[in-house]
Amino acid sequence: MGLYSSPFRVIFTPHKGKGIVIEEIARVSTPSESERKRARELGELISYHNERYHLLDSPEISDAEFDALFRELVDLEARFPELRTPDSPTLRVGAPPLSEFPVALHAEPMLGLENATDEVQLLDFERRARKFLGEAGEISYECEPKFDGLAVELTYEDGILTRASTRGDGISGEDVTPNLRTLPTIPLKLTAPHPSLVDVRGEVVMLLEDFKELNDEQDERGLPPFANPRNAAAGSVRQLDSKVTAKRKLTFIGYGIGRLAGFEFNSQLEAMEAMADWGFLPNDSRVLLSSIVEVAAYCADIEKRREEFPYEIDGCVIKVDDRELQARLGNKSRSPRWAIAYKFPPMQARTKVEDILPSVGRTGAVTPVAELAPVNVGGVTVSRATLHNMDEVIRKDIRIGDMVIVQRAGDVIPEVVRALKEERTGEEEEFKMVEHCPVCGAKVTRPEGEVVYRCEGLACPAQLRGRLRHFVSRRAMDIEGVGEKLIDQLVDTGMVKDIADLFTLTKEVLSGMERMGEKSAKNVINALEEAKTRELGRFINALGISHVGEATAANLAAAFKTLDGVMSASEEALLEIEDIGPQVASSIISFFTDEKNVETIDKLKTLGLSPAQPEERSGEDSLGGAIFVLTGTLSVMTREEAKETIKRLGGKVSSSVSAKTTYLVAGESPGSKVKKAEEAGVTIISEQQFIALVSTAQSKPETPTPGNVKKHLSQQKLF
């Protein structure tokens, strides 16, 4: 038997404080007829309810019921991989990461559109079409809003999605099939009568509300925001890891058809109606008009209502409706003769920068914001606009007193596009980033390698919610019962002004909060009391020091043993610790020398917090210094969790294979490290074997070594 295939399956269950416990080991068998039937039923049920929810906005079951169906199918396919069909709904969750996108040639070119910006140019478009056709009969036009997203092509063979690609240069694009399979608005299997072969074309967009949510998440993680929904959509589609795409809320809206076999349409509108029948999102703003004059009126109306759309639009698309006339008109080198885009004017305006002020976000990011002379942009009065970061201020050379161009789209935060330098008087002032937080007075620093300045204040009101959520989270202080809604109440009522205030709460105070009975309040108080002696590594991680995550926090705890030891550590001492370089060391020292942070930590000590020293592990119950290299995608735990487990049990993690490597852990789609390991004679184990090994290390006194690894694995019945 090879190392990557096994007639066994292993079910793992996470247990608090015990890592991953092997719950069941059983031989994989062939699915029964009833299991095959159930898998088919689940696939059809999930697809049906997906359509009700995402396309018809009329769900018939609760989210919990849907999740139960989905989990049941995931479990069936995990036990019997042969049950996973090309149109299985489980493909929505993503596939293993790609190293690069394959090239996808378009069977028929995906051409661009000629543009019109006024009624005269629309009339000229019709005149040219009539001249080319050589007749003066009536021409009907199918019209729709022009979506501002990423153009893609979906190929269906016998109704099954077989390929999805970006437009690229129109001749060839990128094969992004695993990514677009994750979009719930793209059917994996066409419903209703369908062609034997069809290329469906459309735009992947990000709805404005989803864009705002994504940028809020970026802010919470300390990452720069996306400039606009189109960039966010395009970046999401081009992720090499489709699991990332699956987490982004993207929407596909079809606008046309390329190749077509085994089917005929007389008109553009008929083709679009058929696409809705196949399972695509219908476009309620699509209309059929009988004259170019009506088309011009339609474009003017859509422009007035552009703010009402849930996604960004930048114009209208006008197409000759008759498919026979389309064929007769044909294409020019870069665009079809039978279609044109009516482009709206950009949503921009000129105004004056009256001041530039630092704004503190929820993660402590300090962002320069331009205070503007109020100006109407696209029907909305704008008086503030983001400048993103200091690098952007310098690159665009934006100064206080400048006349600037401001733009906005939908409900996206307005931004300053450029300064009108030719209008400068010499009285304009350059903006300099503040040294202390305008909200709490703590130091503002720019971590090495980042573009964002940050406030380091533990008690900064502007970032209090985010710090509290991190502090109580499972992988930090793990304080059960203190969730997001309770945190919001505590902050809104002023009961908690910093992380230390959590430990001043009483059962009487908590029981008076919304949705908090006496029993719940007591549980929270007990959890807070228990957290006072949480391990030192967890406490350091909970503080949210820039560049210090779980692994670094654990290393700090192991090296200095006490909180005072960590707080007083010199740069030289910090640099001796694994994974700590000059950038991280500087961040740690800066954090613990800030007076505001020291005050908060002293307050925590006064309230009884005494982080426990890390446990000393003996060589008898650890991995005994074994060196691990990880490759491929892990499914049961993340790569970071695997690294943490190895280090916690006394093992070491390396990024490259060498003769000193003890084990290579090979997940799904392993890379070239497998060949290197084979050449070096390194033991290669699967993820299941790895988990069995570390489970043994946690419970057995004997130290796993290359010589007895087979014994340990056989104890878990994996051989």
Residue pairs with C-beta under 8 A, 6 or more apart in sequence:
1 7
3 666
3 684
3 685
3 686
3 689
4 666
4 670
4 686
6 686
6 688
6 718
7 27
7 28
8 25
8 26
8 27
8 28
8 688
8 717
8 718
9 25
9 26
9 27
9 28
9 78
9 79
10 22
10 24
10 25
10 688
10 691
10 692
10 718
11 22
11 23
11 24
11 25
12 20
12 21
12 22
12 23
12 636
12 691
13 20
13 21
13 23
14 20
14 21
15 21
18 698
19 645
19 694
19 695
19 698
20 636
20 637
20 691
20 694
20 695
21 695
22 691
22 692
22 695
22 716
25 716
25 717
25 718
28 79
28 80
30 80
31 39
31 76
31 79
31 80
31 82
31 83
35 76
35 80
35 83
36 83
38 72
38 76
39 73
39 76
39 77
39 80
39 83
42 69
42 72
42 73
42 76
43 73
43 85
43 87
43 88
43 89
45 69
46 66
46 69
46 70
46 73
46 89
47 87
47 89
47 187
47 188
47 189
49 59
49 60
49 61
49 66
49 69
50 89
50 184
51 187
51 191
51 279
52 58
52 59
52 60
53 59
53 66
53 184
54 184
54 185
54 281
55 185
55 279
55 280
55 281
55 282
59 66
70 89
70 90
73 88
73 89
73 90
74 90
76 83
77 83
77 84
77 88
77 90
84 90
84 91
86 160
86 161
86 162
86 188
87 160
87 161
87 188
87 189
88 188
89 188
91 178
91 181
91 182
91 188
92 181
92 182
92 183
92 184
92 246
93 182
93 243
93 246
94 178
94 179
94 182
94 241
94 242
94 243
94 244
94 245
94 246
95 178
95 181
95 242
95 243
96 632
96 633
96 668
96 669
97 240
97 241
97 242
97 243
97 633
97 669
98 178
98 240
98 241
98 242
99 240
100 240
101 174
101 175
101 176
101 238
101 240
102 174
102 175
103 172
103 173
103 174
103 175
104 153
104 163
104 165
104 166
104 168
104 172
104 173
104 174
104 175
105 171
105 172
106 153
106 165
106 168
106 170
106 171
106 172
106 173
106 199
106 258
107 199
107 258
107 259
108 199
108 258
108 259
109 170
109 171
109 331
110 151
110 153
110 167
110 168
110 170
110 173
110 201
110 258
111 170
111 331
111 334
111 335
111 336
112 170
112 334
112 335
113 317
113 335
113 336
113 339
113 340
113 341
114 125
114 335
114 339
114 340
114 341
115 315
115 340
115 341
115 342
115 343
116 122
116 124
116 125
116 340
116 341
116 342
116 343
117 342
117 343
117 345
119 296
122 292
122 295
122 296
122 299
122 318
122 340
122 342
123 292
123 296
125 292
125 318
125 340
126 139
126 292
128 337
129 139
129 320
129 329
129 337
129 338
130 136
130 139
132 329
132 337
133 325
133 328
133 329
138 290
138 291
139 292
139 320
139 321
139 322
139 325
140 267
140 288
140 289
140 290
140 320
140 321
140 322
141 288
141 289
141 290
141 292
141 294
141 295
141 318
141 319
141 320
141 321
142 267
142 268
142 269
142 272
142 286
142 287
142 288
142 318
142 319
142 320
142 321
143 286
143 287
143 288
143 289
143 295
143 298
143 299
143 316
143 317
143 318
143 319
144 255
144 283
144 285
144 286
144 287
144 316
144 317
145 283
145 285
145 302
145 306
145 309
145 313
145 315
145 316
145 317
146 313
146 314
146 315
146 316
146 317
146 341
146 342
146 343
147 203
147 205
147 253
147 255
147 311
147 312
147 313
148 203
148 205
148 229
148 230
148 311
148 312
148 313
148 314
148 409
149 203
149 204
149 205
149 206
149 229
149 230
149 233
149 234
149 253
149 311
149 312
150 166
150 167
150 203
150 204
150 205
150 230
150 233
150 234
150 237
151 166
151 167
151 201
151 202
151 203
152 164
152 165
152 166
152 167
152 173
152 176
152 180
152 201
152 202
152 203
152 204
152 237
152 252
153 164
153 165
153 167
153 173
153 199
153 200
153 201
153 258
154 161
154 163
154 164
154 180
154 186
154 199
154 200
154 201
154 202
154 252
155 161
155 162
155 163
155 164
155 165
155 197
155 198
155 199
155 200
155 259
156 162
156 190
156 194
156 195
156 197
156 198
156 199
156 200
157 196
157 197
158 196
158 197
159 189
159 190
159 194
160 188
160 189
160 190
161 177
161 181
161 186
161 187
161 188
161 189
162 177
163 175
163 177
164 175
164 176
164 177
164 179
164 180
164 181
164 186
165 173
165 174
165 175
165 176
165 177
166 173
166 174
166 176
166 237
166 238
167 173
168 174
170 334
174 238
176 237
176 238
178 242
179 236
179 237
179 238
179 239
179 242
179 245
180 186
180 204
180 237
180 245
180 252
181 188
181 242
182 242
182 245
182 246
183 204
183 245
183 250
183 251
183 252
185 250
185 251
185 252
185 253
185 280
185 281
186 252
186 280
187 278
187 279
187 280
189 279
190 198
190 278
190 279
191 277
191 278
191 279
192 274
192 277
192 278
192 279
194 263
194 278
195 260
195 261
195 262
195 263
196 261
196 262
196 263
197 259
197 260
197 261
197 262
198 257
198 258
198 259
198 260
198 261
198 263
199 257
199 258
199 259
199 260
200 254
200 256
200 257
200 258
200 275
200 280
201 254
201 255
201 256
201 257
201 258
202 252
202 253
202 254
202 255
202 256
202 280
203 252
203 253
203 255
204 233
204 234
204 237
204 250
204 251
204 252
205 229
205 230
205 233
205 250
205 251
205 252
205 253
205 311
205 312
206 214
206 229
206 230
206 232
206 233
206 236
206 248
206 249
206 250
206 251
206 311
207 229
207 249
207 251
207 310
207 311
208 229
208 310
208 311
208 312
208 410
208 411
208 412
209 310
210 248
210 249
210 250
210 251
211 226
211 228
211 229
211 232
211 410
211 412
212 411
212 412
213 249
214 226
214 232
214 248
214 249
215 225
215 226
215 232
218 224
218 225
218 226
219 225
219 361
219 362
219 363
219 365
220 362
220 363
220 466
221 363
222 363
222 364
222 365
222 452
222 454
222 546
224 388
224 389
224 451
224 452
225 386
225 388
225 413
226 232
226 235
227 415
228 312
228 409
228 412
229 311
229 312
229 409
229 410
229 412
230 312
232 248
233 250
236 244
236 245
236 248
236 250
237 245
237 250
239 245
251 281
251 311
252 280
252 281
253 280
253 281
253 283
253 311
254 272
254 275
254 280
254 281
254 283
255 272
255 283
255 317
256 268
256 271
256 319
257 265
257 271
257 275
263 274
265 271
265 274
265 323
266 322
266 323
266 324
267 321
267 322
267 323
268 319
268 320
268 321
268 322
268 323
268 326
269 286
269 288
269 321
271 323
272 283
272 286
276 282
285 302
285 309
287 298
288 321
289 295
289 298
295 318
298 316
299 315
299 316
299 318
299 342
302 313
302 316
303 344
306 313
306 344
306 378
307 378
307 379
307 380
307 410
309 410
311 410
312 409
312 410
313 344
314 343
314 344
315 341
315 342
315 343
315 344
316 341
316 342
317 339
317 340
317 341
317 342
318 339
318 340
318 341
318 342
319 326
319 338
319 339
320 326
320 329
320 338
320 339
325 338
326 336
326 338
329 336
329 337
329 338
330 336
330 337
330 338
331 337
346 407
347 377
347 378
347 407
347 408
347 409
348 377
348 405
348 406
348 407
348 417
349 375
349 376
349 377
349 382
349 405
349 406
349 407
350 375
350 403
350 404
350 405
350 406
350 420
351 372
351 373
351 374
351 375
351 382
351 403
351 404
351 406
352 372
352 373
352 401
352 402
352 403
352 404
353 370
353 371
353 372
353 398
353 399
353 400
353 401
353 402
353 403
353 404
353 416
353 419
354 371
354 372
354 373
354 400
354 401
355 370
355 371
355 400
356 368
356 369
356 370
356 371
356 387
356 393
356 398
356 400
356 431
357 368
357 369
357 371
357 438
358 366
358 367
358 368
358 369
358 433
358 434
358 438
358 444
358 453
359 366
359 367
359 368
359 369
360 366
360 367
360 437
360 438
360 439
360 455
360 460
360 462
360 463
361 367
361 462
361 463
362 462
362 463
362 465
362 466
363 454
363 463
363 466
364 454
364 455
364 456
364 457
364 460
364 462
364 463
364 466
365 452
365 453
365 454
366 433
366 434
366 437
366 444
366 452
366 453
366 454
366 455
367 386
367 387
367 388
367 389
367 452
368 387
368 388
368 389
368 390
368 393
368 431
368 433
369 384
369 385
369 386
369 387
370 384
370 385
370 386
370 387
370 398
370 404
370 416
371 383
371 384
372 382
372 383
372 384
372 385
372 404
372 406
373 383
374 381
374 382
374 383
375 381
375 382
375 383
375 406
376 382
377 406
377 407
377 408
377 414
378 408
378 409
380 408
382 406
382 408
382 414
384 414
385 406
385 413
385 414
385 415
385 416
386 413
386 414
386 415
386 416
387 393
387 396
387 398
387 415
387 416
388 415
389 451
389 452
389 453
390 433
390 446
390 451
390 453
391 451
393 431
396 416
396 418
396 419
397 419
397 421
398 404
398 416
398 419
398 431
399 419
399 424
399 428
399 429
399 430
399 431
400 428
400 429
400 430
400 431
401 425
401 427
401 428
401 429
402 419
402 420
402 421
402 424
402 428
403 419
403 420
403 423
404 416
404 417
404 418
404 419
404 420
405 416
405 417
405 418
405 420
406 414
406 415
406 416
406 417
407 414
407 415
407 417
408 414
408 415
433 444
433 446
433 453
434 444
435 443
435 444
436 442
436 443
436 444
437 443
437 444
437 455
437 457
437 460
437 462
439 455
439 457
439 460
439 461
439 462
440 455
440 457
440 459
440 460
440 461
440 462
440 596
441 457
441 596
442 455
442 456
442 457
442 458
442 459
442 460
442 594
442 596
442 597
443 455
443 456
443 457
443 590
443 594
444 453
444 454
444 455
444 456
445 453
445 454
445 456
445 587
445 590
446 452
446 453
446 454
447 454
447 546
447 547
447 583
447 586
447 587
448 582
448 583
448 586
449 583
454 546
455 462
455 463
456 546
456 590
456 591
456 594
456 596
456 597
457 463
457 594
457 596
457 597
458 467
458 498
458 499
458 543
458 544
458 596
458 597
458 600
458 601
459 497
459 498
459 499
459 500
459 596
459 599
459 600
460 467
461 497
464 491
464 496
464 497
464 498
465 487
465 488
465 491
467 499
467 544
468 482
468 487
468 490
468 491
468 496
468 499
468 502
469 484
469 487
470 476
470 542
470 544
471 477
471 479
471 499
471 502
471 542
471 543
471 544
472 478
472 479
472 482
472 487
472 502
473 542
475 538
475 541
475 550
476 538
476 541
476 542
477 531
477 534
477 538
477 539
477 542
478 531
478 534
478 538
479 502
479 524
479 527
479 528
479 531
480 523
480 524
480 527
481 520
481 523
481 524
481 527
482 502
482 524
482 527
482 528
485 514
485 515
486 513
486 516
486 524
487 496
489 513
489 514
490 496
490 501
490 502
490 505
490 513
495 501
495 505
495 509
496 502
496 505
498 600
498 603
499 542
499 600
499 604
500 600
500 603
500 604
500 607
502 528
503 528
503 532
503 604
503 607
503 608
503 609
504 607
505 524
505 525
505 528
506 525
507 518
507 521
507 522
507 525
508 521
509 521
510 516
510 520
510 521
510 524
510 525
511 517
511 518
511 520
511 521
513 521
516 524
531 609
532 607
532 608
532 609
532 610
533 610
533 611
533 612
534 542
534 611
534 612
535 557
535 611
535 612
535 614
535 615
536 557
536 561
536 562
536 563
536 566
536 611
536 612
536 613
536 614
537 550
537 553
537 554
537 556
537 557
537 558
537 614
538 553
538 611
539 563
539 609
539 611
540 548
540 553
540 556
540 557
540 563
540 566
540 611
541 548
541 549
541 550
541 553
541 554
543 591
545 587
545 588
545 591
546 587
546 591
547 583
547 584
547 587
548 556
548 584
548 587
548 588
549 640
550 640
550 644
551 579
551 640
551 643
551 644
551 647
552 579
552 580
552 584
554 614
554 644
554 647
554 648
555 577
555 578
555 579
555 580
555 647
556 566
556 569
556 577
556 580
556 588
557 566
557 613
557 614
558 614
559 573
559 576
559 577
560 566
560 569
560 573
561 613
561 614
562 613
563 601
563 611
566 588
566 592
567 592
567 598
567 601
568 592
569 588
569 589
571 582
571 585
571 586
571 589
574 580
574 584
574 585
574 588
574 589
575 581
575 582
575 585
580 588
591 597
592 598
617 649
617 650
619 625
619 650
619 703
620 701
620 702
620 703
621 697
621 698
621 700
621 701
621 703
622 649
622 650
622 651
622 697
622 703
623 646
623 649
623 650
623 651
623 694
623 697
623 703
623 704
624 650
624 651
624 703
624 704
624 705
625 650
625 651
625 652
626 651
626 652
626 662
626 663
626 704
626 705
626 706
627 651
627 652
627 653
627 654
627 660
627 661
627 662
627 663
628 646
628 651
628 652
628 653
628 654
628 661
628 662
628 663
628 664
628 665
628 690
629 653
629 654
629 655
629 656
629 657
629 661
629 663
629 664
629 665
629 673
629 677
629 682
630 639
630 642
630 643
630 653
630 664
630 665
630 667
631 664
631 665
631 666
631 667
631 670
631 671
631 673
631 674
632 666
632 667
632 668
632 669
632 670
632 671
633 667
633 668
633 669
634 642
634 665
634 667
634 668
634 687
635 667
635 668
635 687
636 687
636 688
636 691
637 645
637 691
642 665
642 690
643 653
645 694
646 652
646 653
646 694
647 653
649 694
649 697
649 698
651 662
654 660
654 661
656 673
657 664
657 673
657 676
657 677
657 680
657 682
658 680
659 680
659 681
659 682
661 677
661 680
661 682
662 682
662 683
662 705
662 706
663 682
663 683
663 684
663 685
663 690
663 693
663 706
663 709
664 673
664 674
664 677
664 682
664 683
664 684
664 685
665 685
665 686
665 687
665 690
666 673
666 674
666 684
666 685
666 686
666 687
667 686
667 687
674 684
676 682
677 683
677 684
678 684
683 706
683 709
685 693
685 709
685 713
688 718
689 713
689 716
689 718
692 712
692 713
692 715
692 716
692 718
693 704
693 709
693 712
693 713
695 716
696 704
696 712
696 715
696 716
697 703
697 704
700 712
702 708
702 712
704 712
710 719
713 719
